[in-house]
């Protein structure tokens, strides 16, 4: 798998974390925060791997 696949998978994971955190807010009061923080970290990693893939292509 190259870096482009990592960025796609991490972007999908970020969306899943944010949605699940929001949906589970009645279960545990800190789930939205955990979901948003996890989503942010995943999006930052996705941007890193996307930049690395673009740099590798050039």
N, C-alpha and C positions, 0 to 999 in steps of 0.2 A: 504494500500500500504506500502510495506516495503522500506528500504533505497535503495535497488538495483534498484527498479523501478524509484526512484527519480534520480539516477545517469544516467540511460538510457535516461530518458526524458530530463534532463539537457544537456546531450551530443548532443541529436538531436537538441535541442533549440540553442545550441552554433553553430552548423553547419548552421542552418537556418539564424541566425543573421549575421554570417560572409558572407554568400552568398548574402543575401538581401542587406547588406551594400555595397558590391562590385557592385551589379547590379544597385543600385540606386545612384551611384556616380555622374551621370550627373544631377540628380534632385536637390541635395543639396550637396555642396562640403564637408560637414562634416559627411555624412552618412557612408563612409568607416571606419572612426575612431570610430563612435558610434557602428557600427557593430562589429569591432574587440574588442573593450573594453567590449561590452556586451557578446561576445563570450568567451573572456578570463574569465570574472566573472562566466559565466555559467560552463565553464570547471573546474574552481577551485572548485565551489560548487559540481560538479559531482564527482571530486576526493575526496572531503571531505565525501560525502555520500557513495561512494564506500568503502572508508577506514572504515567508521562506520559500514557498512554492513558486511565487512569481520571480523571486531572485534566482532560483534554481533554473527556471526556464530561460532567463536572459543570458 
